[in-house]
Amino acid sequence: MRHGWNPANGWKSMAIDPIDAISPLAGSVEKARVGIGVLSGDDRWLDANQRLCELLGYSREELLNLERVDTTHPGDVDAEWLELERVRRGETGSTQLEERYQLKNGNSVWVSVTAARTRTDDPRATELLLVVQDLTTRRESQRGLSVQHLVSQIIAEAKSPPETLQTVLAEVGRTLRWSYATYWALDHTANVLRPVRTWMPSDRVFVEFDRKTKGIVFGRGEGFPGRVLESGHPNWESDLAVPPVYPRSGEASAEGLHSAFGIPVRTADRFFGVLEFFAEDVLPPDQALLNAAQGVGYQLGEFLERARAREAEHESEVRKASILDTALDSIITSDETGRITEFNAAAEVAFGYKKQDVIGRQMADLIIPHRYRERHREGMKRYLATGEAHVLGRRIEIEALRADGSELPVELAIVRVPLPGPAFFTAYIRDLTERKRLEADQARLLKESEEANRAKSEFLATMSHELRTPLNAISGYTELLKMGLRGPVTEEQVADLERINRSQSHLLGIINDILQFAKLESGPLEMTVDEFLVETALDTAEELVRPQLEARKISYARLRGDKSARVRADSDRFQQIVLNLLSNALKFTPEGGRITVAWRIEQQRLLIDVADTGIGIAVDQFERIFDPFVQVQSGTTRTSEGVGLGLAISRDMARQMGGDVYVTSELGNGSTFTLALPQAL
């Protein structure tokens, strides 16, 4: 028997091919632009659509002979297993992972994997439906940008060249998930590269490769770093074990290192060394990362050049300390009169000016909108005269002006360059156009989600109304039969009719809860807020639950507080919340237990405590139990009735009246639910 999809029952045993059985969605699944597959309970591939096979590089027949560990990257196998087992055990409905899949050709690819059980109606079902999306394009576009930002930040916080280089090796290595890194410094006298800094993750050991690296030097064109030195450009080697063979290829291959990535550290006039990174995977060249690497090398080169040239004149030192020509953010430096002294390449792109056209001109006249210019000039005068700064050293969002007169949203941070002599200021400006667009998209999606949720609530309300009519009819006819209007009934028949009535009442209660919840989700309820005595309201609620208390032999006590205490709330909603809390206590308190109600006043708020001697609640569930359809006990073994809406409804209504509902509890020692509402003064 094979497995297939049935809209009513999920994946189930069928004597047909799985993909053919995805009816009526078979065509869309097979032709989907994302990979879709099925894993058995023992992690064998049971089925896969065409896109998943193409992504992994296998034919469908080949893939169905493999297990999950054959297609998941070794570094991600254990973490993936833990998440998939959570889904199989029913701890979560679904899970989403970003991980690497191992392709047939030995390469790996980053993917997003969403996993869910194929059958939610059978807790024993362990087969999983996986939706797999290739993240290569997205991650490649982000990797280069993230490395550039990372190196820019490290340089901005740098203290010394050795410390900075070590931090770059470690942080870039961790960010890219590479396993070994070296900085080779160029000895200009001997014209050779020498290893001065190395790094590897704490959970990785490459003894022989590390020993060989630390004991070797390379001339121009020798070894992998020597080739980077010779070319002056970033270099990528997908597998050191494949010719051309390098001096350390044997040690690298023996200890599982394959791909190599080299970055020349230089300026336009001087070469400082090579950053070298190694990965345990066989990785194809990442063009986005290679493009960004040139800028990273120049950033580090400029940093080392500045450290080497401390003795240069003051203005030159300021200029070098501010310039990051390859940074993605605009960097503009001005003197104390507001004249621009530096304007990097990113600023040229963002504002539409050429550097040579703005040097020496007033920054306020070029990039600050007219409405802000006078305030800017006054702020500069105040700071230079008194040292009082309102914007300096802060990060703010504001509008900036382009050369064509248009404006763009930016994030602005201005710092005074920490050097003696006349004041110089550097502005770091980030274009927020794309971020604002994404925020607008998110707001639109949120609105659409809220509208969809409202439509769902309206549907639930309609369905609940439709169901209540026949249920009320069942109750009415049951009472008529019990009264003997259709002929005499025996005691056994009366007992059966009472069972029918109890089931009808239970189902009607659930529908009423769903209807109430739908009303809450659709928008605020209509409230008639008034002031009334708490004790009187509690008397009414107590009478309604007394029959249940007596039937369950549960003792009830009310610790009387201030008899004159009045609450400001909607009396009907108040009654409903108190009844919900009492009913909740009844559900989870065993026969012979105790329920206590008390009230008190704290900081002009009336607090009503409903305490029980029931099973208690774990601390990590305190907030979750107020979510819709969540109960302390779950699954088929739970003993309490209901669908888990009472607490969610109670908290929502309390908050609409300016109050709240919260819980304190300890497993095995009962729970106390507290209703907090404004006191009537």
C-alpha positions in Angstrom: 0.0 0.0 0.0 1.2 3.6 -0.7 0.1 6.9 0.8 -2.0 9.6 -0.8 -4.0 12.7 -0.1 -7.7 12.8 0.7 -9.4 16.2 1.4 -11.5 14.8 4.2 -9.0 12.5 6.0 -5.5 13.8 5.0 -2.9 11.3 4.0 -4.1 7.7 4.3 -3.3 4.3 2.9 -4.3 3.9 -0.7 -3.4 1.4 -3.3 -2.4 4.0 -5.8 0.6 6.3 -6.4 0.8 9.2 -3.8 1.2 12.1 -6.3 -1.6 10.6 -8.4 -3.7 10.5 -5.3 -3.5 14.2 -4.4 -7.0 14.7 -5.6 -8.4 17.1 -6.5 -5.2 19.1 -6.2 -2.9 16.6 -8.0 -2.1 18.9 -10.9 -1.3 21.9 -8.8 0.9 20.0 -6.4 2.9 18.3 -9.2 3.3 21.6 -11.0 3.8 23.8 -7.9 6.7 26.2 -7.9 7.8 25.0 -4.5 8.9 21.5 -3.6 6.3 19.3 -1.9 7.1 15.8 -0.4 6.1 13.3 2.2 8.2 11.7 4.9 7.3 8.4 6.5 7.4 7.9 10.3 10.9 6.4 10.0 12.1 9.3 7.9 12.0 7.7 4.4 10.8 9.7 1.4 7.4 8.4 0.4 6.6 10.9 -2.3 7.8 14.2 -3.9 6.6 16.5 -6.7 8.6 17.5 -9.7 10.0 20.7 -8.2 11.5 18.9 -5.1 13.2 16.4 -7.4 14.6 19.1 -9.5 15.9 21.0 -6.5 17.7 18.0 -5.0 18.9 16.8 -8.4 17.3 13.3 -8.2 14.7 11.5 -10.3 11.6 10.7 -8.4 12.5 7.0 -8.4 15.9 7.8 -6.9 14.5 10.1 -4.2 12.0 7.5 -3.1 14.8 5.1 -2.3 16.5 7.7 0.1 16.0 8.7 3.7 15.8 12.1 5.2 19.5 11.9 6.4 20.6 11.4 2.8 19.1 14.8 1.6 19.7 16.9 4.7 23.1 18.6 5.3 25.0 16.7 8.1 25.3 19.8 10.1 21.5 20.3 10.2 20.3 16.7 10.6 19.9 16.6 14.4 18.2 20.0 14.7 15.8 19.1 11.9 15.0 15.8 13.6 14.1 17.5 16.9 11.7 19.9 15.1 10.1 17.1 13.0 9.6 14.9 16.1 7.8 17.8 17.9 5.3 17.9 15.0 4.9 14.1 15.0 4.2 14.1 18.8 1.6 16.8 18.3 3.4 19.4 20.4 3.0 21.8 17.6 0.7 21.9 14.5 3.6 22.7 12.2 7.2 24.0 12.2 9.3 26.0 9.8 13.1 25.7 9.4 15.8 27.4 7.4 18.5 24.8 6.8 20.7 23.2 4.2 19.7 20.3 1.9 22.4 18.0 0.4 22.1 17.7 -3.4 22.9 14.7 -5.5 26.0 16.4 -6.9 27.5 16.9 -3.4 26.7 20.6 -3.2 24.3 22.0 -0.6 21.5 24.6 -0.9 19.7 26.7 1.7 16.0 26.0 1.9 13.0 27.0 3.9 11.1 23.8 5.1 7.6 23.9 6.5 6.5 20.6 8.0 3.1 19.4 9.2 1.4 16.1 9.9 -0.4 14.6 6.9 -3.3 13.6 9.1 -4.5 15.8 12.0 -7.5 13.6 12.8 -5.3 10.6 13.9 -2.8 11.3 16.7 -0.9 8.1 15.8 -0.2 9.3 12.3 3.5 10.1 12.0 3.8 10.9 8.3 4.8 14.5 7.5 4.0 16.8 4.6 7.0 19.0 3.7 6.9 22.2 1.7 10.4 23.2 0.5 11.4 26.5 -1.0 14.9 27.4 -2.4 16.4 30.3 -0.5 19.6 30.5 -2.6 18.7 33.8 -4.4 17.5 35.5 -1.2 20.5 34.4 0.9 23.0 35.2 -1.8 21.6 38.7 -2.2 21.8 39.2 1.6 25.2 37.6 2.4 27.2 40.3 0.6 25.3 43.1 2.2 25.4 41.6 5.7 29.2 41.1 5.4 29.7 44.6 4.3 27.6 46.0 7.1 29.3 43.7 9.6 32.8 44.7 8.7 31.7 48.4 8.7 30.4 48.0 12.2 33.6 46.2 13.4 35.8 48.9 12.0 33.6 51.6 13.5 34.1 50.0 17.0 37.8 49.1 16.4 40.5 49.7 18.9 43.7 48.2 17.3 44.5 46.5 13.9 45.3 43.1 15.5 42.1 43.1 17.5 40.0 44.2 14.5 41.5 41.6 12.2 40.8 38.8 14.7 37.2 40.1 15.2 36.7 40.2 11.4 37.9 36.6 11.0 35.6 35.4 13.8 32.5 37.4 12.9 32.6 36.9 9.2 33.4 33.2 9.7 30.4 32.7 12.0 28.1 34.8 9.8 28.9 32.8 6.6 29.1 29.5 8.6 32.6 28.8 7.4 34.9 26.7 9.6 38.5 28.1 9.4 39.9 31.5 8.7 43.4 33.1 8.4 44.8 36.5 7.9 48.0 36.5 5.9 50.0 39.7 6.3 52.3 40.8 3.4 55.9 41.1 4.5 57.0 43.9 2.1 60.7 43.3 2.7 60.6 39.6 1.8 57.6 39.9 -0.4 55.9 36.9 1.1 52.6 36.3 3.0 52.9 35.2 6.6 50.0 33.8 8.8 49.5 36.2 11.7 45.8 35.5 12.8 43.7 32.3 12.6 40.2 31.4 13.8 38.0 28.3 14.0 34.7 27.6 15.8 35.0 26.2 19.3 33.3 23.0 18.2 35.7 22.4 15.3 39.3 21.1 15.4 41.5 20.9 12.3 44.8 19.9 13.9 46.9 19.1 10.9 45.6 21.8 8.7 46.1 24.4 11.4 49.6 23.2 12.0 50.5 23.3 8.3 48.9 26.8 8.0 50.9 28.3 10.9 54.2 26.8 9.6 54.2 28.0 6.0 54.7 31.2 4.0 53.6 31.9 0.5 55.2 34.0 -2.2 53.3 35.8 -5.0 51.3 33.2 -6.9 52.0 30.4 -4.4 49.2 28.5 -2.7 45.7 29.9 -2.5 46.5 33.2 -0.7 49.5 33.7 -3.0 47.1 33.6 -6.0 44.9 36.2 -4.4 47.9 38.4 -3.8 49.0 38.0 -7.4 45.5 38.8 -8.9 44.6 41.5 -6.4 41.0 40.3 -6.6 38.7 38.0 -4.5 39.1 34.4 -5.4 36.9 31.3 -4.9 37.8 27.6 -5.0 34.9 25.2 -4.7 37.0 22.2 -3.8 40.7 22.2 -2.8 40.9 18.5 -3.5 40.2 19.0 -7.2 43.2 20.2 -9.4 44.9 22.6 -9.3 46.2 21.0 -6.0 47.5 23.5 -3.4 50.3 22.9 -0.8 47.6 22.3 1.9 45.1 20.4 -0.2 46.0 17.0 1.5 45.4 18.2 5.0 42.3 20.1 4.0 40.7 17.1 2.3 41.7 14.8 5.2 40.0 17.0 7.7 36.9 17.8 5.7 37.7 21.3 4.4 36.8 21.9 0.8 35.8 25.4 -0.4 38.1 28.4 0.0 37.4 32.1 -0.3 40.1 34.7 -0.3 39.8 38.5 0.0 42.7 40.9 -0.8 43.1 43.6 1.9 44.3 46.7 0.2 43.9 50.3 -0.8 44.3 51.7 -4.3 48.1 52.1 -3.6 49.1 49.5 -1.0 48.6 45.8 -0.4 48.3 44.7 3.3 47.4 41.0 3.2 44.8 38.3 2.5 41.7 37.2 4.4 41.2 33.5 3.8 38.1 31.4 4.8 37.5 27.7 4.4 34.2 25.7 4.5 33.4 22.0 5.0 31.0 22.0 2.1 31.7 22.0 -1.6 30.2 25.4 -2.5 29.8 27.0 -5.9 31.1 30.5 -6.3 28.8 33.1 -4.7 28.9 36.1 -7.1 27.1 38.4 -4.7 29.7 37.6 -2.0 32.6 38.0 -4.4 31.3 41.4 -5.4 30.9 42.5 -1.8 34.4 41.1 -0.9 36.2 43.7 -3.0 34.6 46.5 -0.9 35.3 44.6 2.4 38.9 44.3 1.5 39.1 48.0 0.7 37.3 48.9 3.9 39.9 46.9 5.9 42.7 48.3 3.8 41.6 51.9 4.5 41.4 51.1 8.2 44.9 49.7 8.2 46.2 52.6 6.1 44.8 55.0 8.7 46.4 53.1 11.5 49.7 53.2 9.6 49.5 56.9 8.9 48.7 58.5 12.3 51.4 61.1 11.7 49.5 62.6 8.7 48.1 66.2 9.1 44.9 66.7 11.1 42.4 67.2 8.2 43.8 64.2 6.3 43.4 62.1 9.5 39.8 63.3 9.9 39.1 62.5 6.2 40.6 59.0 6.5 38.8 58.3 9.8 35.4 59.1 8.1 35.7 57.6 4.6 34.3 54.2 3.9 34.0 54.6 0.2 32.7 51.0 -0.2 30.1 51.3 2.6 26.5 50.9 1.7 25.5 53.9 3.8 26.1 57.5 2.9 29.0 59.1 4.9 29.4 62.9 4.8 31.9 64.9 6.8 31.8 68.6 7.4 33.8 71.1 9.4 32.5 73.4 12.1 31.4 76.0 9.5 29.2 73.4 7.8 31.4 73.0 4.7 31.6 69.5 3.3 35.1 67.9 3.4 34.2 64.3 2.5 31.4 62.8 0.4 31.6 59.0 -0.1 30.4 57.0 -3.1 27.2 55.8 -1.5 26.3 59.5 -0.8 26.9 60.2 -4.5 24.4 57.5 -5.4 21.8 58.5 -2.8 21.8 62.3 -3.3 22.7 62.6 -7.0 25.8 64.8 -6.6 29.4 64.1 -7.7 32.0 64.4 -4.9 34.0 67.1 -6.7 30.9 69.2 -7.0 30.1 69.3 -3.3 33.5 69.6 -1.5 33.7 73.0 0.2 30.0 73.8 -0.2 27.5 74.1 2.6 25.9 70.8 3.5 22.7 72.5 4.6 22.2 74.0 1.2 22.5 70.6 -0.6 20.8 67.8 1.3 18.7 69.4 4.1 15.1 70.3 3.1 14.3 74.0 3.4 12.0 73.6 6.4 14.8 72.1 8.5 17.7 74.4 7.5 17.3 77.3 10.0 16.8 74.8 12.9 20.0 73.0 11.7 22.1 76.2 11.7 20.8 77.3 15.1 21.6 73.9 16.5 25.2 74.1 15.2 25.7 77.6 16.7 24.4 76.5 20.0 26.6 73.4 20.2 29.8 75.3 19.2 29.0 78.0 21.8 27.8 75.9 24.7 28.4 72.2 23.9 24.6 71.6 24.2 23.5 69.0 21.6 20.0 67.8 20.7 20.8 65.6 17.7 24.5 64.8 18.1 25.1 61.3 19.1 21.4 60.2 18.5 19.8 58.2 15.8 16.8 59.9 14.2 14.5 59.4 11.2 14.0 62.4 9.0 13.7 63.5 5.4 16.7 64.4 3.2 16.9 66.3 -0.1 18.2 65.0 -3.4 19.8 67.0 -6.2 16.7 66.8 -8.3 14.6 68.4 -5.5 12.9 65.1 -4.4 13.0 63.9 -0.8 13.9 60.5 0.6 13.3 59.1 4.1 16.6 58.5 6.0 18.0 57.3 9.3 20.6 59.9 10.4 23.4 59.7 13.0 25.8 62.5 13.5 29.0 62.2 15.6 31.8 64.6 16.3 35.2 63.1 15.2 37.1 62.4 18.4 40.3 64.2 17.5 42.0 67.4 18.8 41.8 70.7 17.0 38.9 72.3 15.1 35.6 70.4 15.2 34.7 68.0 12.4 31.4 66.2 12.2 30.5 62.9 10.3 26.9 62.1 9.3 26.0 58.5 8.7 22.9 58.4 6.5 20.9 55.3 5.6 18.3 55.4 2.9 15.0 54.1 4.4 13.0 54.0 1.1 13.0 50.2 0.9 12.3 49.8 4.6 9.4 52.2 4.4 8.0 50.3 1.4 8.2 47.1 3.4 6.5 48.6 6.4 3.7 49.8 4.1 3.4 46.3 2.7 3.3 44.8 6.2 0.5 47.3 7.2 -1.4 46.3 4.1 -1.0 42.6 4.8 -2.1 43.2 8.4 -5.2 45.0 7.3 -6.0 42.1 4.9 -5.4 39.6 7.7 -7.8 41.5 10.0 -10.4 41.7 7.3 -10.1 37.9 6.7 -10.4 37.3 10.4 -13.5 39.5 10.5 -15.0 37.5 7.7 -14.2 34.3 9.6 -15.9 35.6 12.7 -19.0 36.6 10.7 -19.1 33.1 9.3 -18.9 31.5 12.7 -21.6 33.8 14.0 -23.9 32.9 11.1 -23.2 29.1 11.6 -23.8 29.3 15.3 -27.2 31.0 14.8 -28.1 28.3 12.3 -27.2 25.5 14.7 -29.0 27.0 17.7 -32.4 26.8 16.1 -32.5 22.9 15.7 -30.8 22.5 19.1 -33.5 24.5 20.8 -36.1 22.4 19.0 -34.4 19.3 20.4 -34.7 20.7 23.9 -38.3 21.6 23.5 -39.4 18.3 22.1 -37.4 16.4 24.7 -39.4 18.3 27.4 -42.7 17.5 25.7 -41.8 13.8 25.6 -40.8 13.8 29.3 -44.2 15.4 30.1 -45.9 12.5 28.5 -47.7 14.5 25.8 -46.9 11.7 23.3 -47.8 8.9 25.6 -46.5 7.4 28.9 -42.7 7.2 29.3 -40.8 4.8 31.6 -38.1 5.8 34.1 -35.5 4.4 31.7 -36.9 6.6 28.9 -36.9 9.7 31.1 -33.2 9.0 32.0 -32.4 8.8 28.3 -34.3 12.0 27.6 -32.3 13.7 30.3 -29.1 12.5 28.7 -30.3 14.0 25.4 -31.0 17.3 27.2 -27.6 17.4 28.9 -25.9 16.7 25.6 -28.0 19.4 23.9 -27.2 21.9 26.7 -23.5 21.1 26.4 -23.4 21.6 22.7 -25.5 24.8 22.9 -23.0 26.1 25.5 -20.1 25.4 23.1 -22.0 27.2 20.2 -22.8 30.1 22.5 -19.1 30.4 23.4 -18.2 30.3 19.7 -20.8 33.0 18.9 -19.5 35.2 21.8 -15.9 34.8 20.6 -16.9 35.6 17.0 -18.5 38.8 18.3 -15.4 39.8 20.2 -13.2 39.2 17.2 -15.5 41.2 14.9 -14.9 44.3 17.1 -15.7 45.8 20.5 -18.9 44.6 22.2 -21.6 47.1 23.1 -21.1 47.8 26.8 -23.6 49.5 29.2 -21.2 50.6 31.9 -22.7 51.2 35.3 -21.8 51.1 39.0 -23.1 48.3 41.2 -22.3 46.5 44.5 -19.9 43.6 44.1 -21.4 41.5 46.8 -24.9 41.5 45.2 -23.5 40.5 41.8 -21.5 37.6 43.4 -24.7 36.4 45.2 -26.4 36.0 41.9 -23.5 34.1 40.3 -23.2 31.9 43.4 -26.9 30.8 43.1 -26.4 29.8 39.4 -23.5 27.4 40.2 -24.7 26.0 43.5 -26.4 22.9 41.9 -23.2 21.9 40.3 -21.2 22.5 43.5 -23.6 20.2 45.4 -23.6 17.5 42.7 -19.8 17.4 42.7 -19.6 17.6 46.5 -17.3 20.6 46.2 -17.3 23.0 49.2 -17.7 26.7 48.5 -16.7 29.6 50.6 -16.9 33.4 50.1 -14.4 35.5 52.1 -16.4 38.7 52.4 -14.6 41.9 51.7 -15.9 45.5 51.9 -19.7 45.2 51.6 -19.9 48.8 50.2 -17.3 48.1 47.5 -18.7 49.0 44.1 -17.4 48.2 40.6 -17.7 50.2 37.4 -18.5 47.7 34.6 -21.3 46.2 32.4 -23.2 44.1 34.9 -24.1 41.4 32.3 -20.5 41.0 31.2 -19.4 41.0 34.8 -21.8 38.1 35.6 -20.6 36.2 32.5 -16.9 36.6 33.5 -17.5 35.5 37.1 -19.6 32.5 35.9 -16.8 31.6 33.4 -14.2 31.6 36.2 -16.4 29.6 38.6 -17.2 27.1 35.8 -13.5 26.8 35.0 -12.8 26.1 38.7 -15.5 23.4 38.8 -14.1 21.7 35.7 -10.6 21.2 37.2 -11.4 20.7 40.9 -11.9 17.0 41.9 -14.8 15.8 43.9 -14.5 16.8 47.5 -12.4 19.8 46.6 -12.9 23.5 47.6 -13.6 26.7 45.7 -13.1 30.1 47.4 -14.2 33.5 46.2 -12.8 36.8 47.7 -12.6 40.4 46.8 -10.3 43.3 47.7 -9.4 46.8 46.6 -5.9 47.8 45.4 -4.9 51.1 43.8 -8.5 52.0 42.9 -9.0 48.6 41.2 -11.4 46.0 42.5 -9.8 42.5 42.4 -12.0 39.4 42.6 -10.1 36.1 43.3 -11.6 32.7 42.3 -9.3 30.0 43.9 -9.6 26.3 43.6 -7.8 23.1 44.8 -7.6 21.6 41.3 -4.8 20.3 39.2 -2.9 23.6 38.9 -1.2 25.1 35.9 2.5 25.2 34.8 4.1 28.7 34.8 4.9 28.5 31.1 1.2 28.0 30.4 -0.1 31.1 32.2 -0.5 33.2 29.1 -1.2 30.4 26.7 -4.4 29.3 28.5 -6.0 32.7 27.5 -5.5 31.9 23.8 -8.7 30.7 22.0 -9.2 26.9 21.9 -6.4 26.2 24.4 -6.9 24.1 27.5 -4.7 22.9 30.3 -5.5 19.3 29.4 -5.3 18.5 25.7 -5.7 15.5 23.5 -8.0 12.5 23.8 -7.2 11.9 27.5 -8.5 15.2 28.9 -11.4 14.9 31.4 -12.9 18.4 31.2 -15.5 19.5 28.7 -15.6 22.6 26.5 -13.5 23.9 23.6 -11.3 26.3 25.5 -13.0 29.7 24.8 -14.2 30.7 28.3 -10.9 32.3 29.5 -10.2 34.0 26.1 -13.7 35.5 26.2 -13.4 36.5 29.8 -10.1 38.3 29.3 -11.3 40.1 26.2 -14.4 41.4 27.9 -12.5 42.5 31.0 -10.0 44.4 28.9 -12.8 46.1 27.0 -14.1 47.3 30.4 -10.6 48.7 31.3 -9.6 45.6 33.4 -7.9 42.3 33.0 -8.0 38.6 34.0 -4.8 36.8 35.1 -3.8 33.7 36.9 -1.4 32.5 39.6 -0.9 28.8 40.1 1.4 25.9 40.9 1.1 22.4 39.5 -0.8 20.1 41.9 -1.7 22.9 44.3 -4.6 24.6 42.6 -5.1 27.9 40.8 -6.3 31.4 41.5 -7.9 33.5 38.7 -8.2 37.2 39.4 -10.6 39.5 37.7 -9.4 43.2 37.9 -11.8 46.0 37.1 -12.0 49.8 37.9 -13.4 50.6 41.3 -16.4 52.9 41.4 -15.3 56.0 43.3 
